[in-house]
């Protein structure tokens, strides 16, 4: 019954990192796989906007802020993971050369972080241990 | 469509004192703010506030017996939070499968 604080995926893509980088950061290519139309201001602090056209559910936009642009190794942005949550999460792509092409790692983290209006330095440092603690709680409950 | 995100659960769990209260409730079974006060370095008033937040998030439920309210753990919201994150994960699985297709379909760029 553990509630994870992050989603982690890893895959090997049979193309060089530069091509994966383009697929992640070029608006036309990003739009092709992300499931929404995407525009992107590719610089730290820049904006990434995902637009749902309404064909697969309600239409709308989701604005994210780019955290890291380190071609062709790391690309990260902060966003609302889905339109029905107020939580801001961090999406991080890490690219590494691999004998077969590129090792791509995705981590989306921060599901249990405080909502922005409650966030301050003091609280933020305290929230990091929650996953471990909750894991312990889950363990405790599992053996009951 | 995705179900509503368990934001209240995430927010409730983001506070360390509240996690401690929840943990004690889980360990002790239905318990009162007065009993919890003996085990925690905070006032009864503060514990009551935390119990109210946990209760709003659906993580505990209070039952009045005589003069006091006893709070018990409700597991379902924690399970739902896990399921919600699993759904967000499956969206990534779909996207990454499409990403693979996109990079395979691309013509290599020539310079």
gemmi code that builds the backbone of each chain (N, CA, C; Angstrom):
import gemmi

chains = {
    "A": [
        ("UNK", (0.823, -1.202, 0.000), (0.000, 0.000, 0.000), (0.858, 1.253, 0.000)),
        ("UNK", (1.995, 1.171, -0.621), (2.872, 2.336, -0.620), (2.433, 3.337, -1.671)),
        ("UNK", (2.375, 4.601, -1.291), (2.078, 5.646, -2.265), (3.409, 6.209, -2.740)),
        ("UNK", (3.759, 5.988, -4.007), (5.063, 6.477, -4.473), (5.039, 7.983, -4.658)),
        ("UNK", (6.197, 8.599, -4.537), (6.290, 10.034, -4.768), (6.814, 10.342, -6.162)),
        ("UNK", (7.129, 9.311, -6.932), (7.638, 9.579, -8.274), (7.284, 8.443, -9.225)),
        ("UNK", (7.328, 8.787, -10.506), (7.144, 7.799, -11.566), (8.475, 7.718, -12.296)),
        ("UNK", (8.981, 6.530, -12.495), (10.273, 6.380, -13.168), (10.162, 5.360, -14.294)),
        ("UNK", (10.678, 5.734, -15.445), (10.672, 4.842, -16.596), (12.019, 4.937, -17.285)),
        ("UNK", (12.420, 3.853, -17.904), (13.679, 3.874, -18.639), (13.490, 3.067, -19.908)),
        ("UNK", (13.992, 3.577, -21.024), (13.892, 2.801, -22.253), (15.105, 3.060, -23.134)),
        ("UNK", (15.385, 2.074, -23.958), (16.492, 2.203, -24.907), (15.877, 2.497, -26.272)),
        ("UNK", (16.319, 3.585, -26.886), (15.816, 3.948, -28.212), (16.942, 3.772, -29.223)),
        ("UNK", (16.629, 3.153, -30.380), (17.693, 2.789, -31.326), (18.124, 3.944, -32.221)),
        ("UNK", (18.208, 5.127, -31.649), (18.690, 6.292, -32.411), (19.638, 7.075, -31.498)),
        ("UNK", (20.506, 7.905, -32.093), (21.455, 8.651, -31.265), (20.760, 9.689, -30.373)),
        ("UNK", (21.407, 10.086, -29.263), (20.811, 11.058, -28.340), (20.316, 12.326, -29.026)),
        ("UNK", (21.040, 12.799, -30.054), (20.623, 14.055, -30.699), (19.215, 13.941, -31.291)),
        ("UNK", (18.885, 12.753, -31.794), (17.545, 12.587, -32.372), (16.479, 12.462, -31.298)),
        ("UNK", (16.824, 11.831, -30.200), (15.876, 11.770, -29.084), (15.679, 13.183, -28.523)),
        ("UNK", (16.776, 13.907, -28.433), (16.697, 15.286, -27.932), (15.733, 16.109, -28.790)),
        ("UNK", (15.842, 15.956, -30.099), (14.948, 16.692, -31.005), (13.493, 16.280, -30.782)),
        ("UNK", (13.277, 14.982, -30.554), (11.906, 14.510, -30.346), (11.316, 15.055, -29.048)),
        ("UNK", (12.183, 15.333, -28.081), (11.710, 15.845, -26.792), (11.486, 17.350, -26.807)),
        ("UNK", (12.263, 18.057, -27.611), (12.295, 19.514, -27.450), (11.809, 20.314, -28.656)),
        ("UNK", (11.645, 19.648, -29.806), (11.120, 20.405, -30.948), (9.607, 20.308, -30.952)),
        ("UNK", (8.940, 21.457, -31.032), (7.487, 21.470, -30.873), (6.755, 20.479, -31.785)),
        ("UNK", (7.161, 20.407, -33.059), (6.444, 19.514, -33.977), (6.620, 18.061, -33.550)),
        ("UNK", (7.816, 17.707, -33.145), (8.065, 16.312, -32.752), (7.464, 15.993, -31.390)),
        ("UNK", (7.577, 16.944, -30.468), (6.978, 16.760, -29.148), (5.466, 16.566, -29.284)),
        ("UNK", (4.843, 17.396, -30.133), (3.395, 17.288, -30.352), (3.020, 15.920, -30.909)),
        ("UNK", (3.945, 15.347, -31.689), (3.629, 14.091, -32.375), (3.473, 12.917, -31.399)),
        ("UNK", (4.130, 12.985, -30.251), (4.015, 11.846, -29.336), (3.381, 12.186, -28.001)),
        ("UNK", (3.327, 13.461, -27.653), (2.888, 13.785, -26.301), (1.385, 13.618, -26.106)),
        ("UNK", (0.656, 13.697, -27.214), (-0.797, 13.546, -27.082), (-1.512, 14.878, -27.062)),
        ("UNK", (-0.756, 15.966, -27.147), (-1.338, 17.303, -27.207), (-0.468, 18.122, -28.148)),
        ("UNK", (-0.993, 19.247, -28.568), (-0.164, 20.165, -29.332), (0.731, 20.908, -28.346)),
        ("UNK", (1.999, 21.011, -28.650), (2.936, 21.616, -27.706), (3.662, 22.789, -28.332)),
        ("UNK", (3.789, 23.864, -27.565), (4.691, 24.939, -27.959), (5.725, 25.064, -26.852)),
        ("UNK", (6.900, 25.509, -27.224), (7.981, 25.451, -26.253), (8.967, 26.596, -26.469)),
        ("UNK", (9.298, 27.262, -25.379), (10.304, 28.320, -25.396), (11.531, 27.711, -24.719)),
        ("UNK", (12.402, 27.140, -25.551), (13.432, 26.235, -25.054), (14.597, 26.955, -24.367)),
        ("UNK", (14.378, 27.302, -23.118), (15.427, 27.898, -22.275), (14.952, 27.760, -20.835)),
        ("UNK", (15.885, 27.704, -19.878), (15.469, 27.632, -18.483), (14.593, 28.835, -18.144)),
        ("UNK", (13.467, 28.588, -17.528), (12.521, 29.658, -17.233), (11.520, 29.871, -18.351)),
        ("UNK", (11.782, 29.279, -19.507), (10.865, 29.395, -20.642), (9.588, 28.598, -20.406)),
        ("UNK", (8.613, 28.848, -21.254), (7.310, 28.234, -21.044), (7.079, 27.102, -22.036)),
        ("UNK", (6.473, 26.042, -21.539), (6.013, 24.986, -22.431), (4.496, 24.913, -22.258)),
        ("UNK", (3.782, 24.937, -23.372), (2.324, 24.942, -23.308), (1.781, 23.741, -24.064)),
        ("UNK", (0.981, 22.939, -23.376), (0.331, 21.797, -24.018), (-1.133, 22.155, -24.234)),
        ("UNK", (-1.610, 21.956, -25.441), (-2.985, 22.314, -25.762), (-3.755, 21.073, -26.209)),
        ("UNK", (-4.810, 20.752, -25.479), (-5.678, 19.654, -25.881), (-6.754, 20.211, -26.817)),
        ("UNK", (-6.938, 19.562, -27.952), (-7.892, 20.104, -28.929), (-9.320, 19.662, -28.654)),
        ("UNK", (-9.511, 18.810, -27.662), (-10.860, 18.390, -27.328), (-11.267, 17.078, -27.967)),
        ("UNK", (-10.400, 16.521, -28.805), (-10.775, 15.274, -29.485), (-10.717, 14.063, -28.552)),
        ("UNK", (-9.920, 14.170, -27.488), (-9.802, 13.025, -26.575), (-10.272, 13.389, -25.172)),
        ("UNK", (-11.131, 14.386, -25.078), (-11.598, 14.824, -23.760), (-11.781, 16.323, -23.817)),
        ("UNK", (-11.937, 16.952, -22.667), (-12.141, 18.399, -22.672), (-10.932, 19.116, -23.265)),
        ("UNK", (-11.190, 20.213, -23.960), (-10.077, 20.983, -24.490), (-9.550, 21.909, -23.394)),
        ("UNK", (-8.333, 22.352, -23.582), (-7.751, 23.250, -22.593), (-6.252, 23.307, -22.750)),
        ("UNK", (-5.615, 24.087, -21.888), (-4.164, 24.191, -21.965), (-3.542, 23.894, -20.607)),
        ("UNK", (-2.313, 23.475, -20.657), (-1.548, 23.193, -19.462), (-0.186, 23.874, -19.630)),
        ("UNK", (0.105, 24.790, -18.726), (1.346, 25.551, -18.828), (2.397, 24.977, -17.901)),
        ("UNK", (3.589, 24.793, -18.437), (4.703, 24.347, -17.613), (5.863, 25.322, -17.731)),
        ("UNK", (6.794, 25.212, -16.813), (7.980, 26.067, -16.838), (9.213, 25.194, -16.965)),
        ("UNK", (10.060, 25.537, -17.920), (11.253, 24.729, -18.169), (12.304, 24.981, -17.091)),
        ("UNK", (12.807, 23.872, -16.561), (13.794, 23.952, -15.474), (15.217, 23.771, -15.987)),
        ("UNK", (15.395, 22.876, -16.948), (16.754, 22.566, -17.394), (16.783, 22.258, -18.879)),
        ("UNK", (17.733, 22.856, -19.575), (17.964, 22.576, -21.001), (19.458, 22.328, -21.155)),
        ("UNK", (19.846, 21.065, -21.171), (21.267, 20.711, -21.297), (21.421, 19.707, -22.436)),
        ("UNK", (21.396, 20.223, -23.690), (21.437, 19.314, -24.842), (22.768, 18.575, -24.944)),
        ("UNK", (22.776, 17.296, -25.292), (21.589, 16.457, -25.469), (21.393, 15.514, -24.290)),
        ("UNK", (21.631, 16.007, -23.061), (21.635, 15.107, -21.901), (20.448, 15.246, -20.961)),
        ("UNK", (19.971, 16.456, -20.787), (18.951, 16.623, -19.761), (17.967, 17.717, -20.153)),
        ("UNK", (16.690, 17.398, -19.988), (15.618, 18.345, -20.268), (14.586, 18.165, -19.157)),
        ("UNK", (14.206, 19.250, -18.503), (13.266, 19.128, -17.383), (12.300, 20.299, -17.358)),
        ("UNK", (11.071, 20.008, -16.980), (10.097, 21.087, -16.784), (9.175, 20.753, -15.626)),
        ("UNK", (8.575, 21.805, -15.092), (7.633, 21.668, -13.999), (6.241, 21.937, -14.553)),
        ("UNK", (5.269, 21.129, -14.161), (3.924, 21.333, -14.698), (2.895, 20.701, -13.776)),
        ("UNK", (1.638, 20.895, -14.125), (0.577, 20.147, -13.470), (0.404, 18.867, -14.261)),
        ("UNK", (0.619, 17.761, -13.573), (0.663, 16.480, -14.264), (-0.616, 16.172, -15.028)),
        ("UNK", (-1.739, 16.517, -14.463), (-2.972, 16.381, -15.220), (-3.857, 17.550, -14.841)),
        ("UNK", (-4.852, 17.783, -15.675), (-5.644, 18.992, -15.463), (-6.536, 18.886, -14.239)),
        ("UNK", (-6.623, 17.688, -13.681), (-7.491, 17.581, -12.509), (-6.701, 17.578, -11.193)),
        ("UNK", (-5.480, 18.072, -11.253), (-4.742, 18.188, -10.001), (-4.120, 19.568, -9.882)),
        ("UNK", (-3.937, 20.019, -8.646), (-3.275, 21.293, -8.414), (-1.796, 21.084, -8.136)),
        ("UNK", (-1.388, 19.830, -8.009), (0.006, 19.548, -7.674), (0.926, 19.895, -8.843)),
        ("UNK", (2.036, 20.559, -8.546), (3.066, 20.793, -9.542), (4.110, 19.694, -9.397)),
        ("UNK", (4.414, 19.048, -10.495), (5.422, 17.996, -10.447), (6.561, 18.346, -11.397)),
        ("UNK", (7.690, 17.705, -11.184), (8.862, 17.927, -12.019), (9.033, 16.741, -12.960)),
        ("UNK", (9.092, 17.044, -14.262), (9.329, 15.999, -15.265), (10.767, 16.148, -15.754)),
        ("UNK", (11.537, 15.102, -15.631), (12.954, 15.149, -16.004), (13.282, 14.046, -16.998)),
        ("UNK", (13.839, 14.432, -18.133), (14.337, 13.450, -19.102), (15.861, 13.466, -19.056)),
        ("UNK", (16.444, 12.290, -18.918), (17.897, 12.186, -18.954), (18.288, 11.260, -20.102)),
        ("UNK", (19.198, 11.716, -20.951), (19.616, 10.942, -22.120), (21.080, 10.549, -21.965)),
        ("UNK", (21.353, 9.290, -22.239), (22.736, 8.807, -22.181), (23.019, 7.978, -23.423)),
        ("UNK", (24.201, 8.133, -23.999), (24.561, 7.262, -25.123), (24.557, 5.809, -24.664)),
        ("UNK", (24.132, 4.931, -25.551), (24.020, 3.516, -25.230), (24.493, 2.758, -26.479)),
        ("UNK", (25.091, 1.566, -26.312), (25.561, 0.831, -27.498), (24.493, 0.692, -28.585)),
        ("UNK", (23.219, 0.592, -28.165), (22.160, 0.447, -29.176), (21.546, 1.780, -29.577)),
        ("UNK", (21.995, 2.863, -28.984), (21.416, 4.155, -29.328), (21.441, 5.089, -28.132)),
        ("UNK", (20.279, 5.211, -27.494), (20.150, 6.136, -26.373), (19.390, 5.495, -25.227)),
        ("UNK", (19.919, 5.679, -24.035), (19.154, 5.280, -22.847), (18.402, 6.523, -22.371)),
        ("UNK", (17.090, 6.455, -22.405), (16.262, 7.585, -21.981), (15.612, 7.243, -20.655)),
        ("UNK", (15.787, 8.150, -19.701), (15.194, 7.930, -18.398), (14.213, 9.068, -18.132)),
        ("UNK", (13.023, 8.716, -17.705), (12.002, 9.707, -17.353), (11.714, 9.590, -15.861)),
        ("UNK", (11.736, 10.718, -15.177), (11.305, 10.732, -13.776), (10.322, 11.883, -13.613)),
        ("UNK", (9.141, 11.566, -13.133), (8.209, 12.622, -12.742), (8.065, 12.528, -11.237)),
        ("UNK", (8.391, 13.601, -10.543), (8.440, 13.530, -9.081), (7.728, 14.710, -8.440)),
        ("UNK", (7.401, 14.537, -7.185), (6.837, 15.639, -6.403), (5.343, 15.559, -6.196)),
        ("UNK", (4.764, 14.371, -6.345), (3.318, 14.259, -6.185), (2.853, 14.632, -4.782)),
        ("UNK", (3.716, 14.435, -3.813), (3.304, 14.714, -2.436), (3.793, 16.064, -1.950)),
        ("UNK", (4.272, 16.886, -2.857), (4.747, 18.188, -2.389), (3.560, 19.062, -2.038)),
        ("UNK", (3.819, 20.059, -1.253), (2.741, 20.952, -0.862), (2.260, 21.753, -2.056)),
        ("UNK", (0.982, 22.110, -2.059), (0.532, 23.017, -3.116), (1.253, 24.359, -2.980)),
        ("UNK", (1.441, 25.063, -4.103), (2.269, 26.268, -4.102), (1.889, 27.280, -3.023)),
        ("UNK", (0.602, 27.422, -2.737), (0.199, 28.456, -1.792), (0.662, 28.145, -0.367)),
        ("UNK", (0.986, 26.900, -0.099), (1.433, 26.534, 1.245), (2.938, 26.358, 1.320)),
        ("UNK", (3.582, 26.514, 0.179), (4.997, 26.169, 0.127), (5.866, 27.263, 0.757)),
        ("UNK", (6.744, 26.879, 1.618), (7.796, 27.794, 2.068), (9.014, 26.952, 2.411)),
        ("UNK", (10.118, 27.629, 2.588), (11.383, 26.913, 2.769), (11.320, 25.897, 3.887)),
        ("UNK", (10.746, 26.297, 4.987), (10.686, 25.444, 6.163), (9.899, 24.171, 5.891)),
        ("UNK", (8.741, 24.324, 5.282), (7.929, 23.149, 5.006), (8.592, 22.245, 3.971)),
        ("UNK", (9.171, 22.908, 2.976), (9.663, 22.133, 1.841), (10.707, 21.102, 2.276)),
        ("UNK", (11.615, 21.538, 3.169), (12.649, 20.598, 3.590), (12.044, 19.456, 4.400)),
        ("UNK", (10.903, 19.712, 4.982), (10.273, 18.686, 5.810), (9.484, 17.658, 5.012)),
        ("UNK", (9.187, 17.984, 3.767), (8.292, 17.090, 3.034), (9.047, 15.928, 2.419)),
        ("UNK", (10.373, 16.007, 2.411), (11.105, 15.020, 1.634), (11.030, 13.612, 2.192)),
        ("UNK", (10.885, 13.522, 3.515), (10.909, 12.191, 4.093), (9.585, 11.463, 4.071)),
        ("UNK", (8.588, 12.075, 3.474), (7.252, 11.495, 3.641), (7.111, 10.122, 3.025)),
        ("UNK", (7.795, 9.940, 1.899), (7.604, 8.672, 1.202), (8.106, 7.513, 2.046)),
        ("UNK", (9.294, 7.715, 2.641), (9.870, 6.681, 3.482), (8.941, 6.398, 4.673)),
        ("UNK", (8.517, 7.488, 5.293), (7.664, 7.312, 6.463), (6.367, 6.594, 6.111)),
        ("UNK", (5.814, 6.991, 4.980), (4.561, 6.366, 4.588), (4.792, 4.910, 4.212)),
        ("UNK", (5.943, 4.648, 3.619), (6.307, 3.273, 3.312), (6.347, 2.428, 4.574)),
        ("UNK", (6.880, 3.021, 5.630), (6.938, 2.310, 6.907), (5.542, 2.063, 7.450)),
        ("UNK", (4.716, 3.069, 7.309), (3.335, 2.924, 7.755), (2.651, 1.800, 6.988)),
        ("UNK", (2.893, 1.796, 5.682), (2.294, 0.771, 4.831), (2.762, -0.618, 5.261)),
        ("UNK", (4.050, -0.681, 5.568), (4.616, -1.951, 6.006), (3.949, -2.399, 7.304)),
        ("UNK", (3.804, -1.437, 8.185), (3.191, -1.732, 9.465), (1.778, -2.280, 9.263)),
        ("UNK", (1.050, -1.616, 8.366), (-0.339, -2.028, 8.136), (-0.400, -3.398, 7.473)),
        ("UNK", (0.592, -3.670, 6.628), (0.582, -4.922, 5.872), (0.744, -6.133, 6.789)),
        ("UNK", (1.463, -5.967, 7.884), (1.711, -7.113, 8.753), (0.644, -7.265, 9.837)),
        ("UNK", (-0.272, -6.358, 9.883), (-1.320, -6.446, 10.901), (-2.288, -7.570, 10.610)),
    ],
    "B": [
        ("UNK", (-11.396, 8.665, -18.909), (-10.883, 9.866, -18.240), (-10.315, 9.506, -16.880)),
        ("UNK", (-9.416, 10.308, -16.482), (-8.771, 10.085, -15.202), (-9.700, 10.530, -14.068)),
        ("UNK", (-9.661, 9.789, -12.986), (-10.477, 10.214, -11.850), (-9.857, 11.444, -11.197)),
        ("UNK", (-10.600, 12.036, -10.301), (-10.110, 13.236, -9.637), (-8.845, 12.926, -8.827)),
        ("UNK", (-7.880, 13.811, -8.919), (-6.616, 13.568, -8.211), (-6.812, 13.705, -6.704)),
        ("UNK", (-6.120, 12.875, -5.943), (-6.274, 12.934, -4.487), (-5.421, 14.031, -3.868)),
        ("UNK", (-5.637, 15.267, -4.336), (-4.835, 16.378, -3.831), (-4.928, 16.535, -2.316)),
        ("UNK", (-6.134, 16.325, -1.772), (-6.305, 16.494, -0.330), (-5.430, 15.507, 0.427)),
        ("UNK", (-5.308, 14.303, -0.110), (-4.467, 13.280, 0.526), (-3.004, 13.706, 0.469)),
        ("UNK", (-2.558, 14.152, -0.723), (-1.159, 14.567, -0.852), (-0.852, 15.738, 0.082)),
        ("UNK", (-1.765, 16.693, 0.129), (-1.541, 17.858, 0.987), (-1.508, 17.442, 2.457)),
        ("UNK", (-2.428, 16.567, 2.834), (-2.477, 16.118, 4.226), (-1.184, 15.399, 4.611)),
        ("UNK", (-0.630, 14.659, 3.682), (0.563, 13.860, 3.980), (1.850, 14.672, 3.896)),
        ("UNK", (1.750, 15.897, 3.396), (2.962, 16.697, 3.216), (3.492, 17.250, 4.532)),
        ("UNK", (2.695, 17.207, 5.584), (3.134, 17.744, 6.875), (3.642, 16.622, 7.785)),
        ("UNK", (4.875, 16.775, 8.302), (5.463, 15.682, 9.089), (4.705, 15.376, 10.382)),
        ("UNK", (4.192, 16.410, 11.045), (3.452, 16.159, 12.286), (2.171, 15.391, 11.987)),
        ("UNK", (1.565, 15.749, 10.862), (0.327, 15.076, 10.483), (0.580, 13.612, 10.133)),
        ("UNK", (1.718, 13.372, 9.501), (2.052, 11.969, 9.211), (2.232, 11.183, 10.502)),
        ("UNK", (2.813, 11.858, 11.492), (3.030, 11.202, 12.782), (1.678, 10.882, 13.437)),
        ("UNK", (0.769, 11.859, 13.378), (-0.576, 11.640, 13.935), (-1.234, 10.454, 13.226)),
        ("UNK", (-1.134, 10.445, 11.895), (-1.767, 9.372, 11.128), (-1.163, 8.014, 11.499)),
        ("UNK", (0.128, 8.038, 11.656), (0.818, 6.800, 12.002), (0.383, 6.277, 13.366)),
        ("UNK", (0.268, 7.203, 14.317), (-0.164, 6.796, 15.657), (-1.593, 6.256, 15.627)),
        ("UNK", (-2.436, 6.935, 14.846), (-3.820, 6.460, 14.725), (-3.826, 5.048, 14.131)),
        ("UNK", (-2.967, 4.840, 13.126), (-2.899, 3.519, 12.490), (-2.419, 2.461, 13.481)),
        ("UNK", (-1.450, 2.846, 14.291), (-0.858, 1.876, 15.217), (-1.757, 1.584, 16.417)),
        ("UNK", (-2.403, 2.635, 16.917), (-3.182, 2.469, 18.151), (-4.609, 1.987, 17.892)),
        ("UNK", (-5.056, 2.090, 16.652), (-6.475, 1.868, 16.414), (-7.221, 3.112, 16.828)),
        ("UNK", (-8.560, 3.078, 16.818), (-9.316, 4.289, 17.146), (-8.832, 4.918, 18.452)),
        ("UNK", (-8.470, 6.205, 18.345), (-7.871, 6.864, 19.508), (-8.308, 8.323, 19.555)),
        ("UNK", (-8.179, 8.941, 20.709), (-8.653, 10.313, 20.866), (-7.494, 11.297, 20.846)),
        ("UNK", (-7.817, 12.571, 20.643), (-6.799, 13.621, 20.658), (-6.095, 13.655, 22.006)),
        ("UNK", (-6.834, 13.395, 23.070), (-6.253, 13.404, 24.419), (-5.192, 12.314, 24.565)),
        ("UNK", (-5.503, 11.128, 24.050), (-4.537, 10.024, 24.123), (-3.307, 10.311, 23.246)),
        ("UNK", (-3.551, 10.908, 22.083), (-2.439, 11.226, 21.178), (-1.514, 12.275, 21.788)),
        ("UNK", (-2.109, 13.197, 22.544), (-1.323, 14.280, 23.148), (-0.219, 13.717, 24.042)),
        ("UNK", (-0.487, 12.596, 24.707), (0.500, 11.992, 25.613), (1.733, 11.503, 24.865)),
        ("UNK", (1.560, 11.239, 23.587), (2.673, 10.661, 22.827), (3.335, 11.654, 21.890)),
        ("UNK", (2.853, 12.890, 21.905), (3.421, 13.847, 20.959), (3.760, 15.151, 21.648)),
        ("UNK", (4.823, 15.798, 21.187), (5.284, 17.031, 21.828), (4.526, 18.265, 21.341)),
        ("UNK", (3.260, 18.105, 21.016), (2.463, 19.265, 20.598), (1.174, 19.286, 21.408)),
        ("UNK", (0.505, 20.436, 21.383), (-0.693, 20.592, 22.204), (-1.859, 19.783, 21.638)),
        ("UNK", (-2.810, 19.540, 22.510), (-4.012, 18.824, 22.093), (-4.719, 19.589, 20.976)),
        ("UNK", (-4.701, 20.922, 21.133), (-5.344, 21.786, 20.136), (-4.729, 21.562, 18.744)),
        ("UNK", (-3.403, 21.492, 18.712), (-2.714, 21.270, 17.434), (-3.076, 19.898, 16.869)),
        ("UNK", (-3.143, 18.903, 17.757), (-3.487, 17.551, 17.305), (-4.899, 17.531, 16.712)),
        ("UNK", (-5.805, 18.241, 17.366), (-7.182, 18.293, 16.851), (-7.187, 18.891, 15.441)),
        ("UNK", (-6.407, 19.958, 15.257), (-6.340, 20.591, 13.927), (-5.842, 19.603, 12.872)),
        ("UNK", (-4.802, 18.856, 13.237), (-4.277, 17.870, 12.290), (-5.315, 16.784, 12.000)),
        ("UNK", (-6.023, 16.367, 13.027), (-7.051, 15.335, 12.834), (-8.163, 15.839, 11.908)),
        ("UNK", (-8.445, 17.128, 12.004), (-9.480, 17.709, 11.140), (-9.018, 17.648, 9.672)),
        ("UNK", (-7.753, 18.007, 9.428), (-7.227, 17.959, 8.050), (-7.221, 16.520, 7.531)),
        ("UNK", (-6.769, 15.607, 8.387), (-6.742, 14.190, 7.983), (-8.151, 13.681, 7.708)),
        ("UNK", (-9.074, 14.151, 8.507), (-10.466, 13.741, 8.361), (-11.064, 14.284, 7.057)),
        ("UNK", (-10.744, 15.549, 6.743), (-11.227, 16.139, 5.484), (-10.664, 15.400, 4.278)),
        ("UNK", (-9.431, 14.924, 4.422), (-8.807, 14.176, 3.325), (-9.333, 12.747, 3.281)),
        ("UNK", (-10.152, 12.392, 4.267), (-10.736, 11.055, 4.295), (-9.806, 9.993, 4.853)),
        ("UNK", (-8.688, 10.435, 5.445), (-7.691, 9.471, 5.926), (-8.029, 8.922, 7.309)),
        ("UNK", (-8.804, 9.683, 8.071), (-9.292, 9.184, 9.362), (-10.782, 9.500, 9.465)),
        ("UNK", (-11.436, 8.776, 10.327), (-12.837, 9.094, 10.580), (-13.060, 9.111, 12.082)),
        ("UNK", (-13.841, 10.111, 12.536), (-14.065, 10.269, 13.971), (-15.412, 9.713, 14.391)),
        ("UNK", (-15.417, 9.115, 15.583), (-16.680, 8.605, 16.120), (-16.804, 9.056, 17.571)),
        ("UNK", (-17.926, 9.678, 17.873), (-18.098, 10.182, 19.238), (-18.513, 9.044, 20.165)),
        ("UNK", (-17.779, 8.903, 21.265), (-18.198, 7.965, 22.307), (-18.177, 8.730, 23.624)),
        ("UNK", (-19.370, 9.026, 24.137), (-19.462, 9.802, 25.371), (-18.915, 11.207, 25.169)),
        ("UNK", (-17.916, 11.565, 25.967), (-17.361, 12.918, 25.940), (-16.356, 13.127, 24.812)),
        ("UNK", (-15.796, 12.047, 24.293), (-14.673, 12.226, 23.377), (-14.953, 11.658, 21.990)),
        ("UNK", (-14.126, 12.127, 21.049), (-14.202, 11.603, 19.683), (-12.983, 10.712, 19.479)),
        ("UNK", (-13.235, 9.517, 18.989), (-12.114, 8.613, 18.690), (-11.938, 8.515, 17.179)),
        ("UNK", (-10.685, 8.646, 16.765), (-10.373, 8.655, 15.332), (-9.735, 7.340, 14.908)),
        ("UNK", (-10.226, 6.812, 13.806), (-9.662, 5.577, 13.260), (-9.157, 5.806, 11.843)),
        ("UNK", (-8.236, 4.966, 11.407), (-7.649, 5.075, 10.068), (-8.628, 4.591, 9.001)),
        ("UNK", (-8.635, 5.297, 7.874), (-9.355, 4.823, 6.686), (-8.307, 4.599, 5.603)),
        ("UNK", (-8.176, 3.387, 5.143), (-7.085, 3.053, 4.211), (-7.346, 3.475, 2.773)),
        ("UNK", (-8.617, 3.502, 2.386), (-8.947, 3.657, 0.963), (-8.295, 4.869, 0.285)),
        ("UNK", (-8.275, 6.051, 0.933), (-7.656, 7.194, 0.238), (-6.192, 6.958, -0.108)),
        ("UNK", (-5.473, 6.239, 0.747), (-4.072, 5.931, 0.444), (-3.986, 5.011, -0.764)),
        ("UNK", (-4.874, 4.031, -0.806), (-4.905, 3.124, -1.959), (-5.258, 3.885, -3.232)),
        ("UNK", (-6.223, 4.810, -3.108), (-6.632, 5.588, -4.284), (-5.500, 6.473, -4.774)),
        ("UNK", (-4.743, 7.056, -3.835), (-3.603, 7.895, -4.230), (-2.595, 7.059, -5.015)),
        ("UNK", (-2.367, 5.834, -4.548), (-1.446, 4.936, -5.268), (-1.968, 4.643, -6.664)),
        ("UNK", (-3.269, 4.361, -6.753), (-3.863, 4.046, -8.060), (-3.791, 5.236, -9.006)),
        ("UNK", (-4.005, 6.424, -8.450), (-3.969, 7.622, -9.286), (-2.583, 7.782, -9.890)),
        ("UNK", (-1.558, 7.610, -9.066), (-0.190, 7.734, -9.577), (0.093, 6.642, -10.616)),
        ("UNK", (-0.466, 5.465, -10.389), (-0.296, 4.388, -11.375), (-0.910, 4.795, -12.712)),
        ("UNK", (-2.036, 5.507, -12.664), (-2.669, 5.967, -13.911), (-1.823, 7.008, -14.624)),
        ("UNK", (-1.245, 7.924, -13.836), (-0.345, 8.913, -14.438), (0.824, 8.181, -15.094)),
        ("UNK", (1.289, 7.131, -14.441), (2.384, 6.323, -14.996), (1.993, 5.649, -16.297)),
        ("UNK", (0.761, 5.168, -16.381), (0.358, 4.485, -17.610), (0.215, 5.478, -18.766)),
        ("UNK", (-0.101, 6.736, -18.431), (-0.089, 7.755, -19.496), (1.303, 7.925, -20.063)),
        ("UNK", (2.300, 7.909, -19.169), (3.683, 8.013, -19.649), (4.038, 6.808, -20.499)),
        ("UNK", (3.558, 5.628, -20.115), (3.852, 4.435, -20.915), (3.329, 4.616, -22.343)),
        ("UNK", (2.108, 5.154, -22.450), (1.537, 5.385, -23.786), (2.362, 6.415, -24.561)),
        ("UNK", (2.713, 7.511, -23.870), (3.478, 8.567, -24.547), (4.832, 8.045, -25.007)),
        ("UNK", (5.503, 7.298, -24.134), (6.848, 6.827, -24.476), (6.801, 5.807, -25.616)),
        ("UNK", (5.709, 5.049, -25.692), (5.553, 4.125, -26.818), (5.424, 4.929, -28.120)),
        ("UNK", (4.684, 6.037, -28.052), (4.547, 6.888, -29.249), (5.859, 7.581, -29.571)),
        ("UNK", (6.594, 7.974, -28.525), (7.905, 8.607, -28.736), (8.822, 7.661, -29.507)),
        ("UNK", (8.802, 6.378, -29.112), (9.634, 5.392, -29.814), (9.287, 5.382, -31.302)),
        ("UNK", (7.971, 5.401, -31.581), (7.527, 5.400, -32.969), (8.002, 6.654, -33.697)),
        ("UNK", (7.909, 7.795, -33.013), (8.306, 9.064, -33.640), (9.786, 9.055, -33.999)),
        ("UNK", (10.642, 8.582, -33.081), (12.079, 8.608, -33.410), (12.413, 7.575, -34.490)),
        ("UNK", (11.633, 6.474, -34.549), (11.878, 5.470, -35.588), (11.419, 5.960, -36.956)),
        ("UNK", (10.320, 6.757, -36.952), (9.773, 7.236, -38.211), (10.582, 8.389, -38.812)),
        ("UNK", (11.346, 9.062, -37.934), (12.101, 10.224, -38.418), (13.110, 9.818, -39.458)),
        ("UNK", (13.259, 10.681, -40.423), (14.375, 10.491, -41.343), (15.611, 11.074, -40.661)),
        ("UNK", (16.714, 10.371, -40.735), (17.936, 10.943, -40.133), (18.213, 12.306, -40.749)),
        ("UNK", (18.581, 13.245, -39.901), (18.862, 14.585, -40.406), (20.251, 14.632, -41.009)),
        ("UNK", (20.329, 15.252, -42.145), (21.647, 15.381, -42.767), (22.077, 16.823, -42.702)),
        ("UNK", (23.350, 17.007, -42.494), (23.819, 18.381, -42.435), (24.879, 18.616, -43.493)),
    ],
}
model = gemmi.Model(1)
for chain_id, residues in chains.items():
    chain = gemmi.Chain(chain_id)
    for i, (resn, *xyz) in enumerate(residues, 1):
        res = gemmi.Residue()
        res.name, res.seqid = resn, gemmi.SeqId(i, " ")
        for name, pos in zip(("N", "CA", "C"), xyz):
            atom = gemmi.Atom()
            atom.name, atom.element = name, gemmi.Element(name[0])
            atom.pos, atom.b_iso = gemmi.Position(*pos), 0.0
            res.add_atom(atom)
        chain.add_residue(res)
    model.add_chain(chain)
structure = gemmi.Structure()
structure.add_model(model)
structure.setup_entities()
